[in-house]
């Protein structure tokens, strides 16, 4: 199996593979704690794409790829334009400032005797 070295190349190839055969494409994640390696694999049983990393910051990239595949797999239509719109939305969400959580109102309820 050949590993794709560039993250952007892996994303593009994985997206194209999914668009070509959405019913057969699988996405697998494997993490080996002993080696501290994360392996991402996208396959349709004919083509197998793999990406390997040992960098902690690449987990964030994996989250974005998970979001892309989840949204593509749960959608009704699968085409290149939809995939590009979803990817742009994911990128925009990451660059948006986080929304502050509001503290809960009120206090603890008192137990009646």
C-alpha positions in Angstrom: 0.0 0.0 0.0 1.3 3.4 -0.9 0.8 6.3 1.5 0.0 9.7 0.2 2.4 12.2 1.8 0.5 15.5 1.2 -2.7 16.1 3.3 -4.2 18.2 0.5 -3.6 15.5 -2.1 -5.1 12.9 0.2 -8.3 15.0 0.7 -8.7 15.6 -3.0 -8.2 12.0 -3.9 -10.5 10.7 -1.1 -13.2 13.1 -2.1 -12.9 12.1 -5.8 -13.0 8.4 -4.8 -16.1 8.9 -2.8 -17.9 10.9 -5.5 -17.0 8.2 -8.1 -18.6 5.4 -6.0 -20.4 6.6 -2.9 -22.1 3.2 -2.2 -18.8 1.3 -2.0 -16.5 3.8 -0.4 -15.3 3.2 3.2 -13.4 5.4 5.5 -11.2 3.9 8.3 -9.2 5.4 11.1 -6.5 3.5 12.9 -4.5 4.8 15.8 -1.6 2.9 17.4 -0.8 4.3 20.8 2.5 2.3 21.0 3.9 4.0 17.9 1.8 7.2 18.2 0.7 6.9 14.6 -2.6 7.8 13.0 -3.5 6.1 9.7 -6.5 7.2 7.6 -7.7 4.9 4.9 -10.3 5.5 2.2 -11.1 2.6 -0.1 -13.7 1.3 -2.5 -12.1 -2.2 -2.7 -10.5 -1.3 -6.0 -8.5 1.9 -5.1 -7.0 2.3 -1.6 -5.8 5.7 -0.4 -3.8 5.9 2.8 -2.4 8.8 4.9 -0.1 8.3 7.9 1.0 10.9 10.4 2.6 11.1 13.9 1.8 14.8 14.4 -0.7 15.7 17.1 -2.0 18.7 15.1 -3.1 16.4 12.3 -5.9 15.2 14.5 -7.7 18.5 13.8 -7.4 17.8 10.1 -8.9 14.3 10.7 -11.9 15.9 12.4 -12.5 18.1 9.3 -12.3 15.0 7.1 -14.7 13.1 9.4 -17.2 16.1 9.1 -16.9 16.1 5.3 -17.6 12.3 5.0 -20.4 12.4 7.5 -22.1 15.2 5.8 -21.6 13.6 2.3 -22.8 10.2 3.4 -25.9 11.5 5.1 -26.9 13.7 2.2 -29.4 12.8 -0.5 -27.3 14.0 -3.5 -23.6 13.5 -3.9 -21.8 15.6 -6.5 -18.7 17.7 -6.7 -20.5 21.0 -6.2 -22.1 19.7 -3.0 -18.8 18.4 -1.7 -17.1 21.7 -2.4 -19.9 23.6 -0.6 -19.7 21.3 2.4 -15.9 21.7 2.5 -16.1 25.5 2.3 -18.7 25.4 5.2 -16.4 23.3 7.3 -13.5 25.6 6.7 -15.6 28.6 7.5 -16.8 27.1 10.8 -13.2 26.5 11.9 -12.2 30.1 11.2 -15.2 31.6 12.9 -14.7 32.7 16.5 -16.1 30.3 19.2 -19.5 31.2 20.7 -19.2 31.8 24.5 -21.4 29.5 26.6 -23.9 31.2 28.9 -23.7 30.2 32.5 -26.6 28.3 33.9 -29.3 30.4 35.7 -30.6 29.7 39.2 -29.1 27.6 41.9 -29.5 24.2 43.3 -32.9 22.9 44.2 -33.4 22.4 47.9 -34.5 19.1 49.0 -37.8 19.2 50.9 -38.2 17.4 54.2 
